[in-house]
Amino acid sequence: MKVAKFGGSSVASASQLRKVADIIKSDPDRRAVVVSAPGKRSGDDTKVTDMLIALGEAYIRGESYQIPLENVIDRFKSITQELQLSDQILLEIEQEVELVLSKDYENEFKIDAIKAIGEDSLAKVLSAYLQSIGIDATYLNPKEAGIIVSDEPGSAQIEEESFEQLYKIRERKEIVVIPGFFGYTKDGKLVTFSRGGSDITGSIVAAGLQADIYENFTDVDSVFCVNPTIVDNPKEITALTYKEMRELSYAGFTVFHDEALIPAFKASIPVCIKNTNNPNGLGTIIVAQKETGDNPVVGIASDSGFVSLYVGKYLMNRELGFGRRLLNILEDEHISFEHTPSGIDDISVIIRESQLTPAKEEKIMQRIKEELKPDTVYIERDLCLVMVVGEGMDSTVGVAHKATEAFSKNGINLEMINQGSSEVSMMFGIKAADEKKAVQSLYRAFFE
Ligand code: ASP
């Protein structure tokens, strides 16, 4: 049994949906299908989810939401008309918007329920289309499927009991089409995962159904070993471990949501990334274990938008609880940290800049000065993290040397180095302005 998930670009238009139907038809093992909302048809297009967010935000500001609503309706209309389906769904979208906005919910729950309309409507459209071409398919709402999630709007987590419920889908004779991106809390409220979260639904469904494989259809033939907008025609990765993929998607590989690996990983279900526009291509397979090839490095990722909070104090290593008290101050401001490279008298805490508002920053700096009495404390901005990833690094001598040599040859100043405890990745902190040059020089060093 296979679970197939189709991303936003795969369901962006009627012609893409025809390809999706061909893929479903071509393999009777594809029993459960998970879909995103229509994404971009071309570079300057707008995703339906973004239109729906604009709608919700207009409502919250007390402004008219007619224009974003019309945009959503037009987008679905172009799909239903071309596929010669009834336009009942257009009416249902309008009714759903009015119903959600009239409910006595906090705004964040309303926004989630509005955001989910994209996936929900597309799943209905796809199942109607499959039926119209003679495929026995049915729409299945996540509540009915048993996807129960935590009460965290915009960043739901799956509840364990969901998996047992989902297993019952195996008894169904017809193909089920499930909208991705959302589930329901125990008290029945709709809550979405974080952005890009249809990948998470796909993984949850595959784990629940104990599928043999989770196929994730997107718009690239495979995962590239480096961002193709930074390096032209980079090498493709044929096989990756869950750990390697997790590290790469953490630092900027957007082809697969980093949280989506967990359910598949726990249930030991291989994940295959494939291209809707070239379904016969091999794709990239993500598994628990694989043979290490000649190259200990499988990929290089980079992500900017980080800051480093540096704290220095003489004899820090002797001061019991210093690190805990520092991290407590961050916790009190609801800031999670990414890495904490440290020395005997220094510690740096790497944080995503988006978490640090000016007000929070002021408060944190003040508390550190008062409570920890450091010799030095400052924030360094515009940092980029570059990750060199590969399970094989563990047993290979000289990987760090090769990387730092590439940096020094290209005049890139290293702000910090952090070798993960697992030795699956090596992290380099550099100035964001050097990101491209750094990634290109590492690519040359490891892949050319
Ligand atoms: N439609 C949602 C988003 O754009 C979820 C997804 O596509 O996976 O974030």
Boltz pocket constraint, residues with backbone or C-beta under 6 A from the ligand:
constraints:
  - pocket:
      binder: B
      contacts: [[A, 7], [A, 8], [A, 36], [A, 37], [A, 47], [A, 49], [A, 50], [A, 118], [A, 180], [A, 181], [A, 194], [A, 195], [A, 196], [A, 197], [A, 198], [A, 199]]
      max_distance: 6.0
